[in-house]
Every structure is written in structure tokens, then in C-alpha cells.
Amino acid sequence: MKQLTVFFHGWRLADIDAAAVIDYINHRKAQGRANATINVDLAVLRKTLRVAQELGKLNTVPRVRMLRPAPPRAGFLEKAQFERVASALPPDLGLVVRIGYTLGWRLSSEVFTLTCRQVDLAEGCLRLEPGIAKNRDARTAYLTPELVEGIAQQLTQVKDLERRTGAIVPWLFPYLRGRHIGERIRSFRNRWEKAYRIAGCPGMIRHDLRRTACRNMINRGVPERVVMQVMGHKTRSMLDRYAIVSPEDLQDAARRLSDKSSYNLRATGDLVAITRHE
């Protein structure tokens, strides 16, 4: 809404026609914005104009054509790559990326906003409260033993910080030292970029962890509806954007299909019976 307000400041709604919409699109493209980002702006503009029409402020609404979004990014981290990246980070940030790698949670809006009371080690789960996640829904995710151990150690670090500072620290991932000590960590862009350079994974971004988690869960046989619940996807189409198929996945499929030693084909009339030898 901010970008629309800046561009159309002083305009009458009736003056916003198809040509004005095209001018806005070109303006945003000149700023280097992706088509998907511009589409979000256009959706808000279209909704605004339609509401104005419903209220009797406009006779007609110009047609707002959406742009073709770029193909979804296909980046992901193999296990060895991830371990190199995680080991190049401090322990607390290593745990942050491990949660993203395992559960597919968004780092900035979901992991870094976790408070200690959202951790339930007795049940072995993390709970997102309503309104925190991007889709605004509450969410519960159960933890692997590795994550339970790491989060238990992080809680101990937070308790030690409270004793040292004499202040209550609600955050699961606060700054443990420095001028922002006790405040929650909001970003670690520089450390991430340094870590993936050290790990030899140039070009990786933090959101690749989310894609990797989705791919790993599906490859391990987790039902798709469960994957959607863990990651906070509301539509199957969004899941499909994250379920990346790698060349290794395709090679594995070929190996399974060509594994003649594991199967015996037996003709029975017009049917072929396949018997697996365990």
C-alpha cells in the first residue's frame, strides 16, 4: 500500500486507468522489483478500486492484468552442504538454521520470534501462536531428538543470561553478548553469507532451507497434508512450489526402475504379476 500511495499521491481514483496501471508497473520494474512483488501491489490496487466501485465512488474499474511470475527458485541444500554451513555458524545460529532445515519454518518471522514459553520439551514440540506465522494460523511441530537436545541447551543459555543480567529474557534466541544483549536476534545476514562462503555453497539463501525441508519430508514418506501442516502451507499449489525434484531424485527413480535383481516378473494370462524378493 505504501508504494501505491507514493506513486498515485494526488490522483483521483477515476483517473487511474489501464495506462496508469502500466506506468506503475514500469515504475516498479525500474526499481528492480520482481514480477511476483509487483503482482502483490496490483492485487491491492485492484481490490482498492473494486471497493471504491462498491461504495459508489467509481463507475468502472480498469482491468488490472497480472504479470507472469518468474519460475520458483529451485535451490536446496544436501545434507553434507547443510552440515558445513551449520558448523560455520555460532551454536545458537546453527540451531536456528537446523530448525529451518528440519521443519521448514521461516527464520525471520517464525524461528527468531519464538519465546521460551512456546517450547514444550515434555511434549517435544514447538508452538506458534495465532498471528505470528505468515498465514496467521497457530501451528505445532514435533521435534526430532537432535532438535530437542539443541533447544534444551539453548534454554540453559537463556537462563544463564538472565542470571548474568538480572533481567527476564523471554526470547529463545536473544543476543548473548554485546550492546543488544537480551534482545531477540532479528537477522544474521552477514553471518549467513560468511558461513555459506566458508562451506563452499555460493549463492545459497536462507529460504533454501525451507525448500530443503519440504523435499526431505516428502522423500522420507511424510504425507503431504502433514508436510503442509508443519510448514504452514494452505494450498497444494504452494506445496508444489517447494517440493523440489533434484537430479539425484531422478537418478534414484531410474535406479529403482532398473533394479531387475529385486523384482521377478511372472506372466499370468493378460496380466503381469510383480513379486518383490525381500
Order of alpha helices (4+ residues) and beta strands (2+ residues): alpha-alpha-alpha-alpha-alpha-beta-beta-beta-alpha-alpha-alpha-alpha-alpha-alpha-beta-beta
